[in-house]
Amino acid sequence: MLIAVARIELRLTFAHSLKEKRRALRSVIDRAQARFGVHVAEVAGQDTWQRAVLGFAIVGSDRQTLESLQYKVGDLILASDIGLVVSDTRECLVFGDLD
């Protein structure tokens, strides 16, 4: 089993409140989920209005397909231009045998 995971940390310079931040994030998250069928979540920084850490994971058996989808989702988030990228970590983990 393969798991492609990503963690993208953003600095939201436009946000002046948690409400503004959540509205912008909801738009990006909904777009990613609708287009690619993956679930994206804010995994850290929920109580700070100028910082957001988004994470998602994709499970499958074909590394090339997983990595392609991982980069498409990540690139969609980055292309949304909602904030400055502080860090972008993406990797593919292997669990068990790949028969």
C-alpha positions in Angstrom: 0.0 0.0 0.0 1.2 3.5 -0.9 0.3 6.7 0.8 1.0 10.1 -0.7 1.0 12.8 1.9 1.4 16.5 1.7 1.6 19.4 4.2 1.5 23.0 2.9 2.0 25.9 5.2 0.7 29.3 4.1 1.0 32.8 5.5 -2.2 34.6 4.7 -1.3 38.3 4.6 -4.7 39.4 3.5 -6.6 38.0 6.4 -7.6 40.3 9.2 -9.8 37.8 11.1 -10.5 34.1 11.5 -13.7 34.5 9.5 -11.8 35.9 6.5 -9.2 33.2 6.7 -11.8 30.4 6.9 -13.8 31.8 4.0 -10.7 31.8 1.7 -9.6 28.3 2.9 -13.0 26.8 2.5 -13.1 28.0 -1.2 -9.7 26.4 -1.9 -10.5 23.2 0.0 -13.9 22.8 -1.7 -12.4 23.3 -5.1 -9.7 20.6 -4.5 -12.3 18.2 -3.1 -14.7 18.7 -6.0 -12.0 18.5 -8.8 -10.0 15.6 -7.4 -12.2 13.8 -4.9 -9.7 14.1 -2.1 -10.2 15.5 1.4 -8.1 18.4 2.4 -8.0 19.7 6.0 -6.5 22.5 8.0 -4.2 20.5 10.2 -2.5 23.3 12.2 -2.9 27.0 12.9 -6.6 26.9 13.3 -6.7 29.7 15.9 -4.3 32.1 14.1 -5.7 34.3 11.4 -2.6 34.7 9.2 -1.3 31.1 9.3 -2.8 28.0 7.8 -1.4 24.5 7.4 -3.3 22.3 5.0 -2.8 18.6 4.7 -4.0 15.7 2.6 -3.3 12.1 2.0 -4.1 9.8 -0.9 -4.0 6.0 -0.6 -3.5 3.6 -3.6 -1.3 1.0 -5.1 0.3 2.8 -8.1 3.1 5.2 -7.2 3.0 7.2 -10.4 -0.7 7.8 -10.2 -0.6 8.8 -6.5 2.3 11.2 -7.1 0.6 12.8 -10.1 -2.6 13.4 -8.1 -0.6 14.6 -5.1 1.1 17.2 -7.2 -2.1 18.3 -9.0 -3.9 18.8 -5.7 -0.9 20.6 -4.2 -0.4 22.8 -7.2 -4.1 23.7 -7.2 -3.7 24.9 -3.6 -0.6 26.9 -4.4 -2.1 28.4 -7.6 -5.1 29.7 -5.6 -2.8 32.6 -4.5 -4.4 32.8 -1.0 -1.1 33.2 0.7 2.7 33.0 0.7 4.1 29.5 0.9 6.1 29.0 4.0 6.7 25.3 3.4 5.6 22.6 1.1 6.4 19.0 2.0 5.2 16.1 -0.2 6.2 12.5 0.1 5.1 9.0 -0.8 5.2 6.3 2.0 5.2 2.5 1.5 3.5 0.3 3.9 3.8 -3.5 3.6 4.6 -5.3 0.3 3.8 -3.9 -3.1 2.8 -7.1 -4.9 
